[in-house]
Amino acid sequence: MAAFEYLAMCNAGRKTKGVQEADSIRQARQLLRERNLIPLQVKPARGNQDRSMGTSRRNLSTAQLSLLTRQFATLVQASLPLADVLAAVAAQCEKNAQQSMVLAIRARVLEGHSLARAMGEFPRAFPALYRATVAAGERSGHLGHVLLQLADYTEARQAAQQQIQLAVLYPSILMVAAFSIVGFLLGFVVPDVVKVFIDSGQQLPLLTRGLIAASNLLHDYGLLLLLLIAGLLAAARLALKKPATLLRWHQLQLRVPLLGRVIRASNCTRFVSTLAILGRSGVPLVDALEISAQVVANQKIRTCLKDVAQAVREGSGLTRALEHSGQFPPMMLYMISSGERSGELDAMLDRAAQQQEAQLANRIAMLVGLFEPVMLVFMGASVLLIVLAILMPILSLNQLIT
């Protein structure tokens, strides 16, 4: 059974869109007529089209994935058949794209495929970590429990992302406001004010001449400068698509004071928390290390973690391999080592991730706390320089008059 997207008209004359499950387009039209809908257009859902091409461009946000996972976990825990679970989740989807994707997964499950393999048709919506965890739950027979852990993980990740976004929102607004105000003053206010001093023919102070030059540059070539900046950003974006350039850029990020420590802590925390949930789900350690390395954004750290997975595969201990990578703080290594010795590695990994998340939150708060006064000082200093550049010629004129 496949999914079909339709455009139909109801008895009241209103057009409606949706997704209908059927074995063929003809049956889909018949089912729509039985629902008192007049089918205007019926076509295979985009999920089926993506499947026929061998891959999918469908993507889910963290919030959407978190909601779907919680719905999966709740219904599976209620001992419903998997096909019924997917049908119920599809019925709750508000967007047709998500609904068609879930129905496409259901069609694969009805064909005899596992849930993890069916989700593999949509790798951008369900990443490797997600699919590996689901596959482990299916193998162990505890899919409901594993999905609950996965739901908690995705919700915690969503909450962390929202916290970071909220923390960065105010400084970003402040930065945009500061540059906008300074640009407006230089481009539109300063030229009219200093025109009087230019016409007077007197020798202007160095600060005033510099301000006039900056104002003329911005007024005459402002649009060109914006285009130049946009071009540089586009060129940088294209350059970062090359693996070698991206690796050098990520290496440079790790060397930046304060920011480098935050980036390293963020990536290590994501790696350890991912490793913990995979371990609790029954995924073998070597496979869990390889999957966890894929969720790390920084390419330099990811390369080091791939070496860690290879070292563990060759027989090295986890703590020793992580210590050799040089990316993890001593306290985290100590907790992981303690978990290895006591046989409670998963619990200690989870505890180490929680401790690192708390430290990361404090560092982000410190950076945001430093950024706000810096932007305020920048704005105040800029306005002060503009005021001084205008006042100094006025004072010179007063002295000439007296």
Legacy VTK file of the C-alpha trace (Angstrom):
# vtk DataFile Version 3.0
C-alpha trace
ASCII
DATASET POLYDATA
POINTS 402 float
0.000 0.000 0.000
1.358 3.391 -1.030
0.553 7.011 -0.217
-0.955 9.455 -2.710
-1.289 13.219 -2.422
-4.596 14.556 -3.627
-6.427 17.770 -4.414
-10.180 17.319 -4.095
-13.403 19.293 -3.758
-15.959 18.691 -1.027
-19.736 19.021 -1.326
-19.587 22.613 -0.106
-17.347 23.518 -3.053
-14.166 24.024 -1.040
-10.869 22.569 -2.228
-8.898 20.406 0.174
-5.486 18.746 0.103
-4.292 15.632 1.869
-2.739 12.185 1.669
-4.643 8.978 0.941
-3.342 5.429 1.323
-4.215 3.047 -1.497
-2.777 0.333 -3.709
-3.116 2.438 -6.858
-4.190 5.851 -8.079
-7.477 4.352 -9.223
-8.213 2.962 -5.764
-7.193 6.283 -4.195
-9.759 8.090 -6.350
-12.400 5.527 -5.370
-11.649 5.951 -1.666
-11.902 9.728 -2.019
-15.313 9.399 -3.668
-16.439 7.185 -0.782
-15.487 10.073 1.505
-17.765 12.379 -0.543
-14.791 14.128 -2.128
-14.445 14.863 -5.828
-10.819 14.126 -6.780
-9.282 16.826 -8.950
-5.689 15.634 -8.854
-4.124 12.458 -7.433
-0.418 11.709 -7.677
2.127 9.558 -5.798
3.287 11.170 -2.588
6.716 12.738 -2.644
7.918 10.099 -0.217
7.261 7.394 -2.826
8.976 9.451 -5.519
12.016 9.946 -3.305
12.115 6.232 -2.618
12.136 5.424 -6.321
15.130 7.715 -6.757
16.999 5.882 -3.995
17.277 8.835 -1.637
15.210 11.541 -0.010
15.588 15.275 0.339
12.992 15.361 3.087
14.186 16.925 6.303
12.756 17.369 9.793
13.571 20.039 12.303
14.636 19.038 15.788
11.216 20.007 17.159
9.378 17.955 14.530
11.610 14.929 15.076
11.132 15.225 18.834
7.351 15.281 18.487
7.294 12.312 16.106
9.565 10.311 18.399
7.390 10.971 21.434
4.303 9.872 19.496
6.088 6.720 18.288
7.233 5.871 21.812
3.833 6.425 23.440
1.935 4.283 20.937
4.517 1.488 20.843
4.483 1.373 24.642
0.709 0.842 24.376
1.442 -2.476 22.565
-0.147 -1.409 19.283
1.005 -3.087 16.058
3.721 -1.085 14.331
1.626 -0.508 11.199
-1.209 0.898 13.339
1.278 3.087 15.199
2.559 4.580 11.942
-0.995 5.105 10.656
-1.953 6.901 13.872
1.159 9.090 13.783
0.505 9.945 10.128
-3.043 10.978 11.005
-1.657 13.409 13.609
0.776 15.080 11.181
-0.285 18.621 10.343
1.810 18.918 7.163
1.166 16.776 4.099
4.895 16.320 3.537
5.373 14.726 6.955
2.221 12.658 6.568
3.307 11.271 3.211
6.732 10.446 4.642
5.283 8.508 7.583
2.871 6.682 5.278
5.762 5.798 2.970
7.580 4.319 5.979
4.409 2.398 6.870
4.232 1.010 3.332
7.783 -0.286 3.654
6.979 -1.876 7.014
3.924 -3.591 5.511
6.219 -4.957 2.814
8.213 -6.732 5.546
11.054 -4.284 6.181
12.151 -3.267 9.656
11.291 0.187 10.970
14.949 1.258 10.991
15.432 0.153 7.377
12.235 1.924 6.331
13.457 5.100 8.011
16.686 4.698 6.058
14.748 5.844 2.974
14.756 9.298 4.600
18.320 9.772 5.904
18.001 13.540 6.282
14.880 13.217 8.411
16.162 10.308 10.500
19.956 10.534 10.984
22.294 7.577 11.518
22.095 7.898 15.311
18.321 7.690 15.202
18.195 4.689 12.884
20.897 2.781 14.757
19.052 3.277 18.041
15.770 2.099 16.532
17.495 -0.920 14.993
18.996 -1.822 18.372
15.563 -1.578 19.988
14.059 -3.840 17.334
16.816 -6.444 17.807
16.463 -6.449 21.597
12.649 -6.579 21.543
12.417 -3.428 23.683
11.554 -0.927 20.953
9.121 1.013 23.160
11.697 1.556 25.918
14.382 2.534 23.414
12.034 4.984 21.698
11.275 6.596 25.060
15.007 7.116 25.627
15.329 8.480 22.117
12.397 10.841 22.706
14.037 12.149 25.888
17.298 12.632 23.987
15.718 14.539 21.090
13.689 16.716 23.465
16.795 17.525 25.511
18.655 18.395 22.310
15.793 20.642 21.202
15.751 22.389 24.592
19.519 22.960 24.419
19.247 24.447 20.929
16.445 26.763 22.007
18.465 27.871 25.019
21.444 28.740 22.843
19.249 30.540 20.297
17.598 32.628 23.009
20.973 33.446 24.537
22.352 34.653 21.201
19.187 36.496 20.126
19.612 39.671 22.209
23.321 40.191 21.404
22.575 39.654 17.717
19.812 42.259 17.770
22.106 44.619 19.641
24.901 44.151 17.091
22.588 44.768 14.138
21.160 47.852 15.839
24.622 49.217 16.588
25.913 48.890 13.041
22.635 50.189 11.606
22.673 53.309 13.778
26.325 54.078 13.024
25.756 53.463 9.305
22.709 55.731 9.279
24.580 58.524 11.063
27.552 58.307 8.718
25.492 57.989 5.562
22.703 60.529 6.105
23.196 62.724 9.190
26.883 63.577 9.179
27.064 64.905 5.560
24.396 67.557 6.204
25.931 68.628 9.519
29.530 68.957 8.377
28.566 70.734 5.141
28.571 74.022 7.075
32.165 73.492 8.194
33.327 72.550 4.698
31.779 75.726 3.247
33.466 77.884 5.904
36.872 77.014 4.452
38.539 76.611 7.843
41.105 73.932 8.632
39.135 71.042 10.078
40.464 68.787 12.867
41.871 65.388 11.887
38.970 63.554 13.544
36.431 65.571 11.567
38.271 65.009 8.285
38.369 61.277 8.974
34.662 61.280 9.754
33.894 63.150 6.522
36.000 60.666 4.526
34.214 57.702 6.117
30.855 59.334 5.504
31.649 60.052 1.839
32.908 56.501 1.348
29.756 55.017 2.834
27.461 57.423 0.985
29.097 56.981 -2.432
30.096 53.334 -2.310
27.770 51.880 0.318
25.878 49.671 -2.109
29.102 48.509 -3.706
30.520 47.630 -0.303
27.415 45.581 0.510
27.737 43.720 -2.783
31.429 43.140 -2.114
30.701 41.748 1.353
27.945 39.524 -0.057
30.345 38.279 -2.738
33.033 37.501 -0.172
30.530 35.607 1.959
29.340 33.620 -1.049
32.927 32.819 -2.024
33.716 31.743 1.524
30.641 29.514 1.561
31.716 27.837 -1.667
35.251 27.418 -0.352
33.989 25.785 2.846
32.323 23.083 0.768
35.790 21.713 0.067
36.796 19.240 2.816
40.360 20.530 3.113
39.251 24.161 3.469
36.528 23.228 5.941
39.029 21.271 8.041
41.416 24.250 8.211
38.539 26.573 9.127
37.426 24.265 11.962
41.015 23.999 13.185
41.173 27.792 13.292
37.922 27.942 15.272
39.396 25.717 17.982
42.339 28.138 18.409
40.155 31.191 19.078
40.285 32.142 22.790
37.080 31.393 24.746
35.123 30.539 21.594
37.381 27.572 20.850
36.762 26.117 24.304
33.010 26.472 23.859
33.099 24.772 20.435
35.235 21.904 21.751
33.017 21.454 24.824
29.850 21.509 22.700
31.110 18.848 20.295
32.493 16.619 23.043
29.218 16.853 24.956
27.198 15.870 21.896
29.545 12.943 21.241
29.416 11.614 24.799
25.636 11.986 25.165
25.118 10.218 21.830
27.490 7.440 22.870
25.569 7.033 26.127
22.164 6.589 24.488
23.569 4.164 21.916
25.220 2.143 24.670
22.007 1.977 26.700
20.177 0.839 23.565
22.500 -2.120 23.091
24.589 -0.874 20.155
28.126 -2.389 20.175
30.787 0.046 21.383
32.762 0.250 18.136
29.616 0.866 16.076
28.420 3.395 18.666
31.735 5.266 18.424
31.532 5.468 14.640
27.916 6.674 14.710
28.584 9.169 17.505
31.489 10.648 15.550
29.083 11.498 12.719
27.014 13.833 14.933
30.079 15.977 15.709
30.026 19.149 13.624
33.682 20.171 13.916
35.687 18.281 11.285
38.934 18.353 13.281
37.302 16.752 16.308
35.393 14.306 14.089
38.668 13.138 12.522
40.138 12.563 15.972
37.051 10.599 17.041
37.268 8.375 13.972
40.802 7.553 15.092
39.379 6.757 18.531
36.919 4.283 17.005
39.725 2.662 15.025
41.915 2.392 18.135
39.106 0.737 20.120
38.483 -1.643 17.229
42.140 -2.646 17.410
41.864 -3.424 21.124
42.671 -0.164 22.890
40.675 0.967 25.912
38.102 3.718 25.430
39.606 6.083 27.997
43.109 5.671 26.627
41.931 6.300 23.061
39.949 9.403 24.082
42.907 10.724 26.071
45.204 10.213 23.084
42.836 12.330 20.926
43.546 15.372 23.120
40.016 16.760 22.784
38.389 15.767 26.083
38.764 17.499 29.467
40.460 15.567 32.305
37.327 15.351 34.466
35.323 13.757 31.652
38.126 11.271 31.006
38.257 10.418 34.703
34.513 9.721 34.827
34.670 7.568 31.685
37.625 5.655 33.108
35.689 5.077 36.313
32.757 3.738 34.313
35.020 1.357 32.398
36.518 -0.057 35.582
33.168 -0.443 37.356
31.282 -1.852 34.358
28.837 1.082 34.343
30.166 2.872 31.303
26.763 3.968 29.961
25.735 5.560 33.271
29.068 7.366 33.630
28.929 8.580 30.031
25.495 10.040 30.695
26.700 11.673 33.918
29.788 13.077 32.199
27.602 14.533 29.429
25.301 16.186 31.967
28.240 17.707 33.834
29.774 18.984 30.602
26.427 20.447 29.507
26.233 22.413 32.765
29.748 23.770 32.229
28.931 24.568 28.614
25.840 26.525 29.652
27.977 28.573 32.065
30.555 29.310 29.368
27.899 30.383 26.890
26.352 32.637 29.530
29.786 34.145 30.189
30.399 34.801 26.478
26.980 36.373 26.075
27.580 38.434 29.202
30.857 39.698 27.731
29.414 40.358 24.292
26.598 42.622 25.488
28.797 45.264 27.199
31.280 45.099 24.304
28.533 46.012 21.845
27.256 48.753 24.163
30.772 50.192 24.455
31.181 50.003 20.659
27.921 51.844 20.100
28.704 54.473 22.731
32.259 54.995 21.452
31.060 55.348 17.863
28.449 57.927 18.771
30.986 59.748 20.967
33.478 59.988 18.110
30.797 61.336 15.794
29.725 63.942 18.361
33.329 65.005 19.011
34.044 65.271 15.292
31.077 67.647 14.974
31.713 69.642 18.173
35.405 70.280 17.610
34.875 72.540 14.520
32.087 74.355 16.358
34.442 75.113 19.233
37.056 76.292 16.729
34.513 78.674 15.162
33.616 80.091 18.585
37.297 80.747 19.310
37.676 82.555 15.975
34.661 84.730 16.710
35.895 85.695 20.160
LINES 1 403
402 0 1 2 3 4 5 6 7 8 9 10 11 12 13 14 15 16 17 18 19 20 21 22 23 24 25 26 27 28 29 30 31 32 33 34 35 36 37 38 39 40 41 42 43 44 45 46 47 48 49 50 51 52 53 54 55 56 57 58 59 60 61 62 63 64 65 66 67 68 69 70 71 72 73 74 75 76 77 78 79 80 81 82 83 84 85 86 87 88 89 90 91 92 93 94 95 96 97 98 99 100 101 102 103 104 105 106 107 108 109 110 111 112 113 114 115 116 117 118 119 120 121 122 123 124 125 126 127 128 129 130 131 132 133 134 135 136 137 138 139 140 141 142 143 144 145 146 147 148 149 150 151 152 153 154 155 156 157 158 159 160 161 162 163 164 165 166 167 168 169 170 171 172 173 174 175 176 177 178 179 180 181 182 183 184 185 186 187 188 189 190 191 192 193 194 195 196 197 198 199 200 201 202 203 204 205 206 207 208 209 210 211 212 213 214 215 216 217 218 219 220 221 222 223 224 225 226 227 228 229 230 231 232 233 234 235 236 237 238 239 240 241 242 243 244 245 246 247 248 249 250 251 252 253 254 255 256 257 258 259 260 261 262 263 264 265 266 267 268 269 270 271 272 273 274 275 276 277 278 279 280 281 282 283 284 285 286 287 288 289 290 291 292 293 294 295 296 297 298 299 300 301 302 303 304 305 306 307 308 309 310 311 312 313 314 315 316 317 318 319 320 321 322 323 324 325 326 327 328 329 330 331 332 333 334 335 336 337 338 339 340 341 342 343 344 345 346 347 348 349 350 351 352 353 354 355 356 357 358 359 360 361 362 363 364 365 366 367 368 369 370 371 372 373 374 375 376 377 378 379 380 381 382 383 384 385 386 387 388 389 390 391 392 393 394 395 396 397 398 399 400 401
